[in-house]
Amino acid sequence: MAEPLLVARGVRKTYRTAALEVEALRGIDVDIWPGELVMVMGPSGNGKTTMLNCLSGLDDIDDGTVLIDGMDLHRVSDARRTAHRAARMGFVFQSFNLIPVFNAVENVELPLLVVGMAGSAARHAAVDMLHRVGLGDRAMHKPAELSGGEQQRVAIARALVSRPAIVWADEPTGNLDSQTAEDVLQLLFEVHRAGQTLVIVTHDRAIGARGERLLQVRDGLIVADGPP
């Protein structure tokens, strides 16, 4: 049997201000396997997004370990962690997070340029990925010239273009109308069927029920882990 892609043990995270401490994660233990489609659900403010950020290395942790590809994300330098994230992870956010002054193909090719791919090769791969998500004819449009659904497809193309080991999606349909949201979900499910490992945070029970595995997060802990 293949090894887990991600192994997290005892992950804790506390946010501190001068007047307040909030224990956002209180000991997260989870394995994620290659090719899984994992949904993460739970009430607002209970740690879903914090868990995604800590497991992916976007946020630091206070205690515990997170291994991806056997590397402990939080025991290496910031530069090495950033390089690993750029090479091995993709991200899709509710707010799209596209660079407004770049057109679609420039947004998609950016992760490849970050990891040192030659410009012509990066452009070719980005154009090909935009065709795969149905936006080949919108490559030269800037985000403001695209609909919300088109912007999210650009974001998905950007997340996939480097052929990452894992894609993290935080409420990827949260800013979309119901039909556009369904179109985006179908694209993500198609990507998963092709073998992509996906972790999707959602507040929508109907979406959560469509994964293979559901993690329920409450009060900074995973309280249930199994089929939806």
N, C-alpha and C positions, 0 to 999 in steps of 0.2 A: 504494500500500500504506500502511496505517496506520503511524504512528510507534510505537515501543515505549512501553509504559506505564512501564516501569522500565528504567533503564540504570545499571549499576554497573561501575566500573572501578577496579582496583587497591585493593580494600577490604581494609584490614588492621586487626586488633584484637589487642591484647596485654593480658592480665590480669596485674597486678603486685601482689605482696605484698612485705613487708620482706625475705623470704628467697627469693622465687621469681618468675620471669617465665614465663608460658605464652602462646605465640604461637598464639592461637585461630584467626585468619584470616590467611593469608599471601599474599593477593593475589587477591581474588575478582573475576572478570569475568563478567557475565551480563546478558542482555537478557530481559525478560519482556513478552510481547505481549498486547494486549487479548483477553480471551476464552480465554486458555490455561488448561489444567489441568496444573500442574507438580508432580510429586512430587520430594521431596528425601530421599535415603537416604544412609546411611553408618554406620560403627561408632559406638558410644557414645563421647562425648568427643572427636569429631573435627571438631566445629564446626557441626553442622546448626542447632541452636537459636541459636547465636551469629550465624550468617549471617542467619537470619530476623530476629533482633532488630536487627541492624545495618542490614539492607536496609529495614526498616520504620521505622527511626528510634527504636525503643525504647531502643537502646543507642547511645552515641557510638562513633565510629571513630577510629583513630589516623592513618590515611592513606587516600587515595582519594576517590572521588566516588560519590554515589548520587542519581540524578535520578529523580523521580517527577512526572509531569505537567510535566516540564521544570524543576522546582524542585530545587535541590541541597539535600537535607534537612539536610546537615551544615554548611551555610554560611549558615544563617538562625538567627534567635533561637530559644531554646527555646519561647517562646510561639507563634511562627509555626509551628514544626514540630509542636507539640502540636495547634494548631488544624487544620492540614492533615491530620494523622493522624485526628483526630476526624471530619472531614468526608469523607475519601476512603479510609479503610481500616477494615476490620473484623478482629477477632481472635477465634480459637477456641483454647482451651488445653485440655490434658489434664485439668487440675484444675478446669475449668469457670469458676473465678474469678467466680462470682456473688456479689452482696452479700447476706449471709445475712438481714439485717433487712428487705430489700425483697422483695415478692412478685414473681412472674414478670413481670407487665406493668410494674412499676416498674423492674425490671432492664433490660427491653428498651427502655423509653422513655428511659432515662438518656442514651444518646449523642445523641439528638435535643435534649434539654434543654440539653446541654453546648454544642451549636452554635447555641442561641438560638431553637429552634422553640417556639411557644406551647404551653402545657401541654395544652390540649384537642386540638390537632392531633397532638402527640406521643403522647398516650394513644390516639387513634384509630388512628394508624399502628402502634403497638405491639400493640394488640389484633388488628389485621388480620394482622400478621406472625405472631403466635402461632397464629392460625387456619391460616395457610399451612404452619406446621411441625407441625400436628396437635395443638396444645395449647390450643385456644380455650377448653376447659372447665377448664383448670388455671391461668388467668390470675391468680387471687387466692391461689394457693398459694405459700408461701415455699420456698426451695431444700430445706430439711430435710424438707419434705412431699412431695418429688418423688423419683422414682427417678433413678439415674445417667443413664440414657438420656434421661429427661425434662429433667434439668438441662442436658445437652449440647444438646438441642433449643432450650432457652431461650437458651443461649449462642450458638447459630447464629442464632436470631432476632435477638438483640442485635447480632450482627456484620453482619447484612443490612439492618437496619431503616433505616439512613441511605443505602441504595443506594450502597455504596462502590465505588470503582474496582477495588479488590483486597481479597481476604480472605486472611489468613494463618492457617493452622491448624497448630498444633504438637502432634503426636500426639493428634489429636482423638478417637481410639478407644482410647487407651491404658488408660483406667480402666473399660472396658466389657466385658461378656461378649460372646461371639462373635456371637450373634444381634442384640443391641442395637447392637454395633459395625457390623454389616452394615446395619441400619436407618439409622444415622446416616450411613454412607457413601452409601447410596442417596439420602438427602436432599441431601447435598453434591453428588453427581453430577447430581441433578435441577436444582439451582441453577446448576451449571455449564452444563448444556444450555440454560438460559434466557439464557446470555450472561455469567455472572459469571466474572471472573478469579479463580482459586484457586491458592494455593501451599500444599501440604500436606507437612509433615515427618512421616515415618513410619520406624519400624524394621522394619516388616512387609513382607517381599518380595512377598507376595501382593497387598497394597494398592499397593505401589509399581508393580507391573506393570499396574495398572489405569488409570494416567494416560495422557496423550497424550505427555508428555515427562518424562524422568527425569534429575535432576541427582544424580550420585554425589559425595559429599563425603568426602575422606580427608585427614587431617593438615592441615586448614585450607585445602584447595584443592578446586576442582571438577575432578575427574579424568575425568569422563565426562558428556556432555550429549547426549541424543538420545532416540529412541523406547525404551520399556522393553525 
